Amino acid sequence: MPFIDLKSQYKALQPQIQERINRVLEHGQYIMGPEVKELEERLVAYTGAKYCITVSSGTEALLISLMALGIGPGDEVITTPFTFVATAEMIVLAGATPVFVDIEPDTCNIDPSKIEAKITGRTKAIMPVSLYGQAADMDEINAIADRHGIAVIEDAAQSFGAEYKGKKSCNLSRIGCTSFFPSKPLGCYGDGGAIFTSDEGFAQACREIRVHGQSQRYVHTRIGVGGRMDTIQCAIVLAKLDRFEWEIEQRKRVGGRYNELLDATGVARVQQRADRTSVYGQYTVLVEQRADIQKLLTDAGVPTAVHYPVPLHQQPAYKQYIGNDPMPQAELAASRVMSLPMSADLTEQEQDRVVAAVSEAMRAR
């Protein structure tokens, strides 16, 4: 079975996707074509944020957001060490310093109770990650940020479609950033991403930065990047949006069923909080002797992945940012997490096979 089943999704949407792509090929506006604006309007309606700026990737969304905030050398941005490297990478590329805060052991998201102790006069933003498809405790994080007059950027690359206390991910703080990488809950067929905000001035800054800092053609009001999302990729996401609500419900159903089946076997897993939903960007369990378990599952024909085996504060490029603070929960999670096959099209038969293989592997280790 595939780890992520994109082929079944494509087969279900093939006519709509082909029609959308053909429309772009016919009008020939491959950069900033009409589908870009259409997608931004659809995404605004979906999230409830006032503005959406599509960009070339989720990574670029983070960088453009930091640039629009004016964050640079001498500044600090608080984030989690347990995430894909892009989160901290963009902080460093903006010229700022990432300050790591350990995670909650049950959700693997940043621990809000540990954030305030890391705030200094140089702190300009907090960048929580909505890991595995579930938002962090955004109310608490926003309250901390408000007390100190700093921005919050939700790295929602894995959580588009999830909710926190009835509000959509990407509309939980001043700024939300997501990714449309193919494996994400809402993915295109290449790279793509988006920035969300209800701050008009910030939105305008992001629009200018994504086209080399232009306020109008050949008038460069700020330093920018080439960060536009291709029209064809926007067209693909538009086609997928028509089935997205169904996919979210299916992902929640599949994730909930995994929870029931695995809880019955005693396998530890990442927990979901009652006041929020997860779109299960990955479905992740926690196991000892992970390499042995993975080999047994591979032998049984069940693919797995590890998100993420080495926390950022232990990565060679980022060790200099750790200071003297230990990150025991991030280190423990990195040694135990293992993701299982997950998609909206995963059948109950496939799911039963995965759970049976996991249970057998746990007994056999």
Secondary structure as UniProt FT lines:
FT   HELIX           6..27
FT   HELIX           34..47
FT   STRAND          51..55
FT   HELIX           58..68
FT   TURN            69..70
FT   TURN            73..74
FT   STRAND          76..79
FT   HELIX           86..93
FT   TURN            94..95
FT   STRAND          97..100
FT   TURN            105..107
FT   HELIX           112..114
FT   HELIX           116..118
FT   TURN            121..122
FT   STRAND          123..127
FT   HELIX           131..133
FT   HELIX           138..148
FT   STRAND          151..155
FT   TURN            157..158
FT   TURN            160..161
FT   STRAND          163..164
FT   TURN            165..166
FT   STRAND          167..168
FT   TURN            169..170
FT   STRAND          175..179
FT   TURN            182..183
FT   STRAND          193..197
FT   HELIX           200..210
FT   TURN            212..213
FT   STRAND          214..216
FT   TURN            217..218
FT   STRAND          219..220
FT   HELIX           231..265
FT   STRAND          268..269
FT   TURN            274..275
FT   STRAND          283..286
FT   HELIX           290..299
FT   TURN            300..301
FT   HELIX           312..314
FT   TURN            316..318
FT   HELIX           319..321
FT   TURN            323..324
FT   HELIX           328..336
FT   STRAND          337..340
FT   TURN            344..345
FT   HELIX           348..364
//
